[in-house]
Every structure is written in structure tokens, then in C-alpha cells.
Amino acid sequence: MHSVGIVLFLVALATAVATFARRWRVPAPSLLVLAGLGVALVPGVPRLHIPPQTIALVVLPPLLYASAEELSLRDLRMVWRPVTILAFGLVFASAAAVGFTAVAVTGLPPAMAFVLGAVLASTDPVAVTALGRRLALPGRVQVLVQAESLFNDATSLVLFKVAVGIAVATGGAVSLPAAGGEFLLLGGGGSVVGAAVAGLVWLIRRRTTDPPPVLETVIALVTPYAAYVLAESAHTSGITSVVVAGVLLGRSGHRLSDARIRLQLHAVYAVVVFVLESVVFSIVGLELPALVHDLPRETGWWPLQALALAAVLIAVRVAWTLPLTRAVKPSRGRLSWRVAGVVTWAGTRGVMPLAAALSIPLTADGGSRLAGRPLVLVLTTAVVVFTLVVQGLSLASVVNRSGIALEPEHTVREEDDARDALNRAALDHVEHLAALEAMPEPVIDRVHRGLTARLDHSIDGPDGTTVDAAYRELRHEVIAVQNAELHRLYDGHRISDTTRRRLQHELDREEAALGTR
């Protein structure tokens, strides 16, 4: 009951933290970590123990799925080469660098040092998505950061499973071919399971005619858990499965549901993500004092060791991102080192490395205690706290100083131009119907005047007097035309994915306000 009370308190605390974060324009995850750390230091607060399997099974799938769904597959095609190199090369390089550094400065056994390297090798898509939602980054830079965080996370956790298997093996014997085969099996198998789950969900939603919103919501909430559980049951990577399923279904989501359902799903997932993010980022702060208390006395240098590991991670990330960011250099010709600086500083760690570290077994195969596990937990948590607080709180300043951030006028202008294009397409359709005399003239005139007023920027939205059945039918038809034009603009690379989502939300709200046909 104490743990339940603390979790409920953290949700309430997160609401207040999110309010201040919005007002102060700072990332909420950074404040949540500090809030959790502050709560943990209050005398009398009971220790919170969250089983690793609870975080892995209950918390991570929906958060990863939500992040993956936001990733634009169209934009991913533009940066797939640097994303692939970062998702594999940077993960292996970071794991190796952290492993060697940990052996040198912490005295960890080599096997456990490389477990630590695998844990810290990836950025956290949950943290990156949460930190980057309000940053006005150019489209290619934004999708590079988001896609790299998703895919290198999946890669590093597969590498982590291989490293843990070596660490707990009696004698620590390492077979590189066997380790490589296990890596391919975990990652490739997870991708296959994720694609299969996405295909099955697509078929179910495609063949379900006029589904109730509750059914669609249940399907959306169950999908990430199904992808995770099925992949883990098949002894592959559940994380990879969830990411692949989310990316594939995110591409076709607007084709599988209507406006009313999309709005409901958006609202439900917003609540789920807010609650889970609030809890997990607070747990990061809550866990650190308890883990430090459990450390052996001879490991008192852990703060400096954690800073050394964080510095190594940043240095390796700079070395890899600097040459690759030339492929995503903004059109305004900013130097690639500015982009590399933003991409590097956006590489925060979060709850994913913490969940992985907590899942390290307590004992080796022979039954002996696994040496170095407490120190690995403390160093992982300390690096996570450092990146979320230091990098998270200063990321907006780094973006602004880099000179690559888009001005607010750019986004407003893009949205206005796209909105005008939608209204012109709708107006052309109405004029075509008027020429065919397919609708009553008063209805045609009413819709025509509304669209003309929008093009003249004389009104902000629908007039709300949609009581006539013929008017509602025509408005539904007009919105369908606008939806088609919106996706034509998007598929033609004339607008960004952010603009598409915002205008899609506006059209969905208008269609939902009209009611059913």
C-alpha cells in the first residue's frame, strides 16, 4: 500500500510539475527527476521498489509505441542511412568505450563493465520525445533525433541481453559467433514479430466496419502489449517488436479510423503517456538515494566515475554525429557542427537504461552473487539523472544558440499556406457541385460563403449551426476532399509531418462536431 500511495502522490505531483514546466518553458522530465529526488530525500519516505518486469511489461510498451507512432515513415526514408549507422555503429562504439572506461576507472569485472556499456549505449526514445516536443528543429534534424533514439534503443537492449548472458555464464566464456547469432536472432526475430502484429492489427481494423470507439481504443491500447509479449514469448526482442509495430501502424492510422475515433484515441493516449511518463521519470529520481545506500563502502568515488562515463558517451556521440549530420544539414546552409551539437546534446538517457539495469540477475549461473551489480545500478541511474537534468534543462538553449531552430513565423506561414490549399480544394469541389446542380442552392451558397470567408481570413472556424442534414452531408464531403488534399501535400513533400498532424487534428475536430452522416 505504501508503494501505491507514493505512485498516486507522484501522479499528483507530476500534474503540478507539468504546469510549472509549461509556464517556465523547460522540459517536464527534467523537473520530474528533480522532484523524485527531492521526495526521496525527505525523512520518513518509505523506499519505493518497482520490480524490473513491471517497468518492462507495463510501462515501456505503450510509451515506446506512442513514440514510434509519431515517427514519420516518409521522413525516415530521407535519413535512413545516418539513422542506420547511428543505430548500430554508435551503439557498438558507445558500449565498447564505456566498457573499457568502466574497467579502467571503476574496477568492474570486464563482463559487467560491458553490460554497463550496453545499458548506457542508447538514448531513450521516451525521454527524447518528451524533451523534443516543443523544439522547433528543422524536419530532417528532428526525425534524425527521434528515429535514432528509437532504433538504437532497440539495438542496445538486444546487445544488453547478449552481454548479460555472457556475464552470468559460468567462467565468462565468450563465443563471438554465438553472441553474433543471438544478436541477429533477438533483433531480427523481434522485427518479424512486430511486423506480423502490425499486419494482423491492420487486417482487423480494416475488416471491422463502423467499429465502436471503445473497441478501437481497446485495440490501440492492447497492440503494444501484444507485440511485446508475443516477441518475448518467442525469445526475441520485445522492444524491437513494439518499435516496428508502432512505426508501421503509425503510417496508416489515419486510413483505418474516422475523425471521431482519432480524437478519442489521441485523448486516451495523451492521458496514458502523461501518467506513465510522470511515474517513470519520478522513479529515476526516487531510486538513486536508495541505490547509493546499498553500495559497498569501497565504492565512494561513484559520482566522479559517473561523470567520466557521461563525458565518454558525449565524446563518442560527437565523433559519430559530426560527419553524419552533413546528410541532414538544413537548407539554410548552417555548418554541420551546429547540427551535430544539437543531435549530440539531445542524446539524453532515461527510464529505458534504468529498467535494463534493474533487470540484471542477482546471481550467476553457478549460484554465486553477481559481482558489480550494485555499482552498475548506481552508475546507470547517476548518468540518467545527469543527462535528464543537465542536458535536458539546457537543450532549448543549445538549440537556440545553434541557429538552426525554425522561427515561429516559419511554422505559422507553412500552416497558413497549407490551410489555404485545403480550402481552395474544397471550394473547387463545391463550385463543381454547383455547376452540376447536385445540391440545393442555399446549401451550396452557405458552404461557399464559409470557405470564401476562410480564404479571406475573416473567420477562424465553422459557424457551429450545422443542423441541416444536407449541409452536414456536404460538409462531410468537403472535409473528405480536404483530407485528400492534405495527404497529397504531405506525400508531395510540400508540408512537414508536424503541419500535417495539426491540420489533420483541425479537420477531425470539424468532422466530429458535425456528428454522423
C-alpha positions as CSV (number, residue, x, y, z in Angstrom):
1,M,0.0,0.0,0.0
2,H,2.9,2.4,0.7
3,S,4.1,2.0,-2.9
4,V,0.6,2.6,-4.3
5,G,0.3,5.7,-2.2
6,I,3.7,7.0,-3.4
7,V,2.7,6.3,-7.0
8,L,-0.6,8.2,-6.6
9,F,1.3,11.1,-4.9
10,L,3.8,11.1,-7.8
11,V,0.9,11.5,-10.3
12,A,-0.5,14.4,-8.4
13,L,3.0,15.9,-8.1
14,A,3.6,15.5,-11.8
15,T,0.4,17.5,-12.6
16,A,1.9,20.4,-10.7
17,V,5.3,19.9,-12.2
18,A,3.9,19.8,-15.7
19,T,2.1,23.1,-15.1
20,F,5.3,24.8,-13.9
21,A,7.3,23.2,-16.8
22,R,4.9,24.7,-19.3
23,R,5.0,28.1,-17.7
24,W,8.8,28.1,-17.4
25,R,9.2,26.5,-20.8
26,V,11.5,23.8,-19.5
27,P,11.3,20.0,-20.2
28,A,8.9,18.3,-17.7
29,P,11.1,15.1,-17.5
30,S,14.0,17.1,-16.0
31,L,11.8,18.7,-13.4
32,L,10.2,15.3,-12.6
33,V,13.6,13.7,-12.0
34,L,14.5,16.6,-9.6
35,A,11.0,16.2,-7.9
36,G,11.5,12.5,-7.4
37,L,15.0,13.1,-6.0
38,G,13.6,15.7,-3.6
39,V,10.8,13.3,-2.4
40,A,13.3,10.5,-1.8
41,L,15.4,12.8,0.4
42,V,12.5,13.7,2.7
43,P,13.0,11.9,6.0
44,G,10.4,9.1,6.6
45,V,9.5,8.5,3.0
46,P,9.5,4.7,2.5
47,R,11.7,3.2,-0.1
48,L,9.9,2.5,-3.4
49,H,10.8,-0.8,-5.0
50,I,9.4,-1.3,-8.5
51,P,10.1,-4.8,-9.9
52,P,12.0,-4.6,-13.2
53,Q,9.5,-6.8,-15.0
54,T,6.7,-4.3,-14.0
55,I,8.5,-1.4,-15.8
56,A,9.4,-3.6,-18.8
57,L,6.0,-5.1,-19.3
58,V,3.5,-2.4,-18.0
59,V,5.3,0.9,-18.6
60,L,7.6,0.6,-21.6
61,P,5.4,-0.9,-24.4
62,P,2.8,2.0,-24.5
63,L,5.5,4.7,-24.2
64,L,7.6,3.2,-26.9
65,Y,4.6,2.6,-29.1
66,A,3.4,6.2,-28.7
67,S,6.9,7.4,-29.7
68,A,7.1,5.1,-32.6
69,E,3.7,6.1,-34.0
70,E,4.8,9.8,-34.0
71,L,7.7,8.9,-36.3
72,S,7.1,9.8,-39.9
73,L,8.0,6.8,-42.2
74,R,8.2,9.3,-45.1
75,D,10.7,11.4,-43.3
76,L,12.6,8.3,-42.1
77,R,13.3,7.4,-45.7
78,M,15.2,10.7,-46.0
79,V,17.6,9.9,-43.1
80,W,17.7,6.1,-43.1
81,R,21.4,6.0,-43.8
82,P,22.6,8.1,-40.9
83,V,20.0,6.5,-38.6
84,T,21.2,3.0,-39.5
85,I,24.8,3.9,-38.9
86,L,24.0,5.5,-35.6
87,A,21.6,2.7,-34.5
88,F,24.4,0.1,-35.0
89,G,27.8,1.8,-35.2
90,L,27.2,4.4,-32.5
91,V,25.7,1.8,-30.1
92,F,28.6,-0.6,-30.5
93,A,31.2,2.2,-30.2
94,S,29.5,3.6,-27.1
95,A,29.2,0.2,-25.5
96,A,32.9,-0.5,-26.1
97,A,34.1,2.9,-25.0
98,V,32.0,2.8,-21.8
99,G,33.1,-0.8,-21.1
100,F,36.8,-0.1,-21.4
101,T,36.4,3.1,-19.4
102,A,34.5,1.3,-16.7
103,V,37.2,-1.3,-16.4
104,A,39.8,1.4,-16.0
105,V,38.1,3.8,-13.6
106,T,35.6,1.6,-11.6
107,G,37.3,-1.8,-11.3
108,L,34.3,-3.6,-12.5
109,P,34.8,-7.1,-13.9
110,P,35.1,-6.9,-17.8
111,A,31.9,-8.8,-18.4
112,M,29.9,-6.4,-16.1
113,A,31.7,-3.4,-17.5
114,F,30.4,-4.2,-21.0
115,V,26.9,-4.9,-19.5
116,L,27.1,-1.3,-18.2
117,G,28.3,-0.2,-21.7
118,A,25.3,-1.9,-23.4
119,V,22.9,-0.3,-20.9
120,L,24.2,3.2,-21.5
121,A,24.8,2.9,-25.2
122,S,21.4,4.2,-26.4
123,T,19.4,7.3,-25.9
124,D,15.9,6.9,-24.6
125,P,13.0,7.5,-27.0
126,V,10.7,8.2,-24.2
127,A,12.9,11.0,-22.8
128,V,13.9,12.3,-26.3
129,T,10.3,12.5,-27.5
130,A,9.2,14.2,-24.3
131,L,12.2,16.7,-24.3
132,G,11.9,17.5,-28.0
133,R,8.2,18.0,-28.4
134,R,8.5,21.8,-28.2
135,L,11.8,22.3,-30.0
136,A,11.4,24.0,-33.4
137,L,14.0,21.8,-35.1
138,P,14.2,21.5,-38.9
139,G,12.3,18.5,-40.2
140,R,15.3,16.3,-41.0
141,V,17.1,17.0,-37.8
142,Q,14.0,16.3,-35.7
143,V,13.3,13.0,-37.4
144,L,17.0,12.0,-37.2
145,V,17.0,12.5,-33.4
146,Q,13.7,10.8,-32.9
147,A,14.4,7.8,-35.2
148,E,17.9,7.3,-33.9
149,S,16.6,7.2,-30.3
150,L,14.1,4.6,-31.2
151,F,16.2,2.2,-33.2
152,N,19.5,2.5,-31.3
153,D,17.5,1.8,-28.2
154,A,16.2,-1.5,-29.7
155,T,19.8,-2.3,-30.8
156,S,21.4,-1.6,-27.4
157,L,18.8,-3.7,-25.5
158,V,19.5,-6.6,-27.8
159,L,23.2,-6.1,-27.1
160,F,22.4,-5.9,-23.4
161,K,20.7,-9.3,-23.5
162,V,23.8,-10.8,-25.1
163,A,26.1,-9.1,-22.6
164,V,24.1,-10.3,-19.6
165,G,24.2,-13.8,-20.9
166,I,28.0,-13.7,-21.1
167,A,28.2,-12.1,-17.6
168,V,26.1,-14.7,-15.8
169,A,27.7,-17.6,-17.7
170,T,29.9,-19.7,-15.5
171,G,33.5,-18.9,-16.4
172,G,32.5,-16.0,-18.5
173,A,33.4,-17.8,-21.8
174,V,32.7,-15.6,-24.8
175,S,31.9,-17.0,-28.2
176,L,31.7,-14.2,-30.7
177,P,29.9,-16.3,-33.4
178,A,27.4,-17.4,-30.8
179,A,26.9,-13.8,-29.5
180,G,26.5,-12.5,-33.0
181,G,24.0,-15.2,-33.8
182,E,22.0,-14.4,-30.7
183,F,22.1,-10.7,-31.5
184,L,20.6,-11.4,-35.0
185,L,18.0,-13.7,-33.6
186,L,16.8,-11.3,-31.0
187,G,16.7,-8.2,-33.3
188,G,15.6,-9.9,-36.5
189,G,13.0,-12.0,-34.7
190,G,11.6,-9.0,-32.9
191,S,11.3,-7.1,-36.1
192,V,9.4,-10.1,-37.7
193,V,7.0,-10.4,-34.8
194,G,6.4,-6.6,-34.8
195,A,5.6,-6.6,-38.5
196,A,3.3,-9.6,-38.1
197,V,1.4,-7.9,-35.2
198,A,1.1,-4.7,-37.2
199,G,-0.2,-6.6,-40.2
200,L,-2.7,-8.5,-38.1
201,V,-4.0,-5.3,-36.4
202,W,-4.2,-3.6,-39.8
203,L,-6.4,-6.5,-41.1
204,I,-8.6,-6.5,-38.1
205,R,-9.2,-2.7,-38.2
206,R,-9.6,-2.8,-42.0
207,R,-12.3,-5.5,-41.9
208,T,-14.2,-4.1,-38.9
209,T,-16.9,-1.9,-40.4
210,D,-18.2,1.0,-38.3
211,P,-16.4,-0.1,-35.1
212,P,-17.5,1.5,-31.8
213,P,-14.9,3.9,-30.4
214,V,-14.4,1.7,-27.3
215,L,-13.3,-1.2,-29.4
216,E,-10.8,0.9,-31.4
217,T,-9.4,2.3,-28.1
218,V,-9.0,-1.2,-26.7
219,I,-7.2,-2.4,-29.9
220,A,-4.9,0.6,-29.7
221,L,-4.0,0.0,-26.1
222,V,-3.6,-3.8,-26.4
223,T,-1.4,-3.6,-29.6
224,P,1.9,-2.6,-27.9
225,Y,1.4,-5.2,-25.2
226,A,0.6,-7.9,-27.7
227,A,3.7,-7.1,-29.7
228,Y,5.9,-7.1,-26.6
229,V,4.5,-10.3,-25.0
230,L,4.5,-12.3,-28.3
231,A,8.1,-11.3,-29.1
232,E,9.3,-12.2,-25.6
233,S,7.4,-15.5,-25.7
234,A,9.2,-16.3,-28.9
235,H,12.6,-15.5,-27.1
236,T,13.2,-12.4,-29.3
237,S,13.3,-8.7,-28.5
238,G,10.0,-7.3,-27.3
239,I,11.3,-3.7,-27.5
240,T,12.2,-4.1,-31.2
241,S,8.8,-5.7,-31.8
242,V,6.9,-2.7,-30.3
243,V,9.0,-0.2,-32.2
244,V,8.5,-1.9,-35.5
245,A,4.7,-2.3,-34.9
246,G,4.4,1.3,-33.9
247,V,6.2,2.7,-36.9
248,L,4.2,0.6,-39.4
249,L,0.8,1.3,-37.8
250,G,1.5,5.0,-37.4
251,R,1.8,5.3,-41.1
252,S,-1.7,4.0,-41.9
253,G,-3.6,5.1,-38.8
254,H,-5.5,7.9,-40.5
255,R,-6.8,5.4,-43.1
256,L,-8.1,3.0,-40.5
257,S,-10.3,5.2,-38.4
258,D,-12.6,8.2,-38.7
259,A,-12.3,11.6,-37.1
260,R,-14.3,10.8,-34.0
261,I,-12.2,7.7,-33.2
262,R,-8.9,9.5,-33.9
263,L,-9.8,12.3,-31.5
264,Q,-10.7,9.8,-28.8
265,L,-7.5,7.8,-29.3
266,H,-5.5,11.0,-29.2
267,A,-7.1,12.0,-25.9
268,V,-6.8,8.5,-24.3
269,Y,-3.1,8.1,-25.3
270,A,-2.3,11.6,-24.1
271,V,-3.6,10.6,-20.6
272,V,-1.8,7.3,-20.6
273,V,1.5,8.7,-21.8
274,F,1.3,11.6,-19.2
275,V,0.7,9.3,-16.3
276,L,3.3,6.7,-17.3
277,E,6.0,9.3,-18.1
278,S,5.2,11.1,-14.8
279,V,5.7,7.9,-12.8
280,V,8.8,6.6,-14.6
281,F,10.8,9.8,-14.6
282,S,10.0,10.4,-10.9
283,I,11.1,6.8,-10.2
284,V,14.5,7.7,-11.7
285,G,15.0,10.4,-9.0
286,L,13.5,8.2,-6.3
287,E,15.7,5.2,-7.0
288,L,19.1,7.0,-6.7
289,P,19.4,7.6,-2.9
290,A,18.2,4.0,-2.2
291,L,20.7,2.5,-4.6
292,V,23.6,4.6,-3.2
293,H,22.7,3.4,0.3
294,D,23.1,-0.2,-0.8
295,L,26.6,0.4,-2.3
296,P,29.7,-1.2,-0.7
297,R,31.8,1.3,1.3
298,E,34.8,1.0,-1.1
299,T,32.8,2.5,-4.0
300,G,32.7,6.1,-2.7
301,W,34.1,7.5,-5.9
302,W,31.0,6.7,-7.9
303,P,30.0,10.4,-8.6
304,L,33.3,11.1,-10.4
305,Q,33.1,7.7,-12.2
306,A,29.6,8.6,-13.4
307,L,30.8,12.0,-14.7
308,A,33.6,10.2,-16.5
309,L,31.2,7.8,-18.2
310,A,28.9,10.6,-19.2
311,A,31.8,12.5,-20.7
312,V,32.8,9.4,-22.7
313,L,29.3,9.0,-24.0
314,I,29.2,12.6,-25.2
315,A,32.6,12.4,-26.8
316,V,31.8,9.3,-28.7
317,R,28.5,10.7,-29.8
318,V,30.2,13.8,-31.2
319,A,32.7,11.8,-33.1
320,W,29.9,9.8,-34.8
321,T,27.4,12.5,-35.4
322,L,29.7,15.2,-36.8
323,P,30.3,13.6,-40.2
324,L,26.8,12.1,-40.4
325,T,24.9,15.4,-39.9
326,R,26.2,16.6,-43.3
327,A,23.4,14.4,-44.7
328,V,20.8,16.3,-42.8
329,K,22.2,19.8,-43.0
330,P,19.4,22.4,-43.0
331,S,18.7,24.1,-46.4
332,R,19.8,27.4,-45.0
333,G,23.4,26.2,-45.1
334,R,24.3,26.2,-41.4
335,L,27.5,24.4,-40.6
336,S,27.1,20.7,-39.8
337,W,28.9,21.1,-36.5
338,R,25.9,23.1,-35.3
339,V,23.6,20.2,-36.2
340,A,26.0,17.8,-34.6
341,G,26.0,19.8,-31.4
342,V,22.2,19.7,-31.2
343,V,21.9,16.0,-32.1
344,T,24.6,15.2,-29.5
345,W,23.1,17.2,-26.7
346,A,19.6,15.7,-27.5
347,G,21.0,12.2,-26.7
348,T,19.6,12.0,-23.2
349,R,19.2,8.8,-21.3
350,G,16.0,7.9,-19.4
351,V,14.0,5.1,-18.0
352,M,15.0,2.5,-20.6
353,P,18.6,2.1,-19.3
354,L,17.3,2.2,-15.8
355,A,14.8,-0.6,-16.5
356,A,17.5,-2.6,-18.2
357,A,20.0,-2.2,-15.3
358,L,17.3,-3.3,-12.8
359,S,16.7,-6.4,-14.8
360,I,20.3,-7.7,-14.3
361,P,20.1,-11.0,-12.5
362,L,21.2,-11.1,-8.8
363,T,23.3,-14.3,-9.3
364,A,25.4,-16.0,-11.9
365,D,24.6,-19.4,-13.3
366,G,26.7,-21.1,-10.6
367,G,24.6,-19.6,-7.8
368,S,27.2,-17.1,-6.7
369,R,26.4,-13.4,-6.3
370,L,26.9,-11.4,-9.5
371,A,29.8,-9.1,-8.7
372,G,29.4,-5.4,-9.5
373,R,25.6,-5.3,-9.9
374,P,25.0,-2.6,-7.3
375,L,27.6,-0.3,-8.8
376,V,26.2,-0.8,-12.3
377,L,22.8,0.3,-11.0
378,V,24.1,3.4,-9.3
379,L,26.3,4.4,-12.2
380,T,23.4,3.9,-14.6
381,T,21.0,5.9,-12.5
382,A,23.5,8.7,-12.0
383,V,24.2,9.0,-15.7
384,V,20.5,9.1,-16.4
385,V,19.9,11.8,-13.8
386,F,22.9,13.8,-15.2
387,T,21.6,13.7,-18.8
388,L,18.0,14.4,-18.0
389,V,18.9,17.4,-15.7
390,V,22.0,18.9,-17.3
391,Q,21.3,18.2,-20.9
392,G,17.5,18.3,-20.6
393,L,17.4,21.7,-19.0
394,S,20.0,23.2,-21.3
395,L,18.8,21.6,-24.6
396,A,16.5,24.5,-25.5
397,S,19.4,27.0,-25.0
398,V,21.7,24.8,-27.2
399,V,19.0,24.7,-30.0
400,N,18.5,28.5,-29.8
401,R,22.3,29.2,-29.9
402,S,22.9,26.8,-32.7
403,G,20.9,29.0,-35.1
404,I,19.2,26.0,-36.8
405,A,15.9,26.4,-35.0
406,L,13.0,27.4,-37.1
407,E,11.4,30.8,-36.4
408,P,7.8,30.7,-35.2
409,E,6.8,32.6,-38.4
410,H,8.0,29.7,-40.5
411,T,5.6,27.2,-38.9
412,V,2.7,29.7,-38.9
413,R,3.4,30.5,-42.6
414,E,3.5,26.8,-43.6
415,E,0.3,26.1,-41.7
416,D,-1.5,29.1,-43.3
417,D,-0.4,28.1,-46.8
418,A,-1.5,24.5,-46.3
419,R,-4.8,25.6,-44.8
420,D,-5.4,27.9,-47.8
421,A,-4.6,25.0,-50.1
422,L,-7.2,22.8,-48.4
423,N,-9.9,25.5,-48.5
424,R,-9.2,26.1,-52.3
425,A,-9.5,22.4,-53.0
426,A,-12.8,22.3,-51.1
427,L,-14.1,25.4,-52.8
428,D,-13.3,23.9,-56.2
429,H,-15.3,20.9,-55.3
430,V,-18.3,23.0,-54.1
431,E,-18.2,25.0,-57.4
432,H,-18.2,21.8,-59.3
433,L,-21.3,20.6,-57.5
434,A,-23.0,23.9,-58.1
435,A,-22.4,23.6,-61.8
436,L,-23.9,20.1,-61.7
437,E,-26.8,21.3,-59.6
438,A,-26.2,18.3,-57.4
439,M,-27.1,20.1,-54.2
440,P,-29.8,22.7,-53.2
441,E,-28.6,26.2,-54.0
442,P,-29.0,27.5,-50.4
443,V,-26.7,24.7,-49.1
444,I,-24.1,25.3,-51.8
445,D,-24.2,29.1,-51.1
446,R,-23.8,28.5,-47.3
447,V,-20.8,26.3,-47.7
448,H,-19.3,28.5,-50.4
449,R,-19.6,31.6,-48.2
450,G,-17.9,29.8,-45.3
451,L,-15.0,28.6,-47.4
452,T,-14.6,32.0,-49.0
453,A,-14.5,33.7,-45.6
454,R,-11.8,31.3,-44.5
455,L,-9.7,32.2,-47.5
456,D,-10.2,35.8,-46.7
457,H,-9.1,35.0,-43.1
458,S,-12.3,36.7,-41.9
459,I,-13.4,33.8,-39.6
460,D,-11.5,31.2,-37.5
461,G,-13.6,28.1,-37.8
462,P,-17.1,26.6,-38.6
463,D,-20.1,28.7,-37.6
464,G,-21.5,25.8,-35.5
465,T,-25.0,26.0,-37.0
466,T,-24.8,22.5,-38.7
467,V,-28.5,21.5,-38.1
468,D,-29.5,20.8,-41.7
469,A,-28.9,17.3,-42.9
470,A,-27.9,18.3,-46.4
471,Y,-25.5,20.8,-45.0
472,R,-23.9,18.2,-42.8
473,E,-23.6,15.8,-45.7
474,L,-21.9,18.4,-47.9
475,R,-19.6,19.4,-45.1
476,H,-18.5,15.8,-44.6
477,E,-17.8,15.6,-48.3
478,V,-15.9,18.8,-48.3
479,I,-13.8,17.6,-45.3
480,A,-13.0,14.4,-47.2
481,V,-11.7,16.4,-50.1
482,Q,-9.6,18.5,-47.7
483,N,-8.2,15.3,-46.1
484,A,-7.2,14.0,-49.6
485,E,-5.6,17.4,-50.4
486,L,-3.8,17.4,-47.1
487,H,-2.2,14.0,-47.7
488,R,-1.4,14.9,-51.3
489,L,0.6,17.9,-50.0
490,Y,2.3,15.7,-47.4
491,D,3.1,12.9,-49.9
492,G,4.4,15.5,-52.3
493,H,6.9,16.8,-49.5
494,R,5.3,20.2,-49.5
495,I,4.5,20.3,-45.8
496,S,6.1,18.8,-42.7
497,D,4.7,15.9,-40.7
498,T,4.1,18.4,-37.8
499,T,1.9,20.6,-40.0
500,R,0.1,17.5,-41.4
501,R,-0.8,16.3,-37.8
502,R,-2.0,19.7,-36.7
503,L,-4.2,20.3,-39.7
504,Q,-5.4,16.7,-39.5
505,H,-6.5,17.4,-35.9
506,E,-8.4,20.5,-37.0
507,L,-10.2,18.6,-39.7
508,D,-11.0,15.8,-37.3
509,R,-12.5,18.3,-34.8
510,E,-14.6,19.8,-37.5
511,E,-15.9,16.5,-38.7
512,A,-16.6,15.2,-35.2
513,A,-18.5,18.4,-34.5
514,L,-20.8,17.7,-37.4
515,G,-21.9,14.3,-36.0
516,T,-22.6,11.2,-38.0
517,R,-24.0,11.4,-41.5
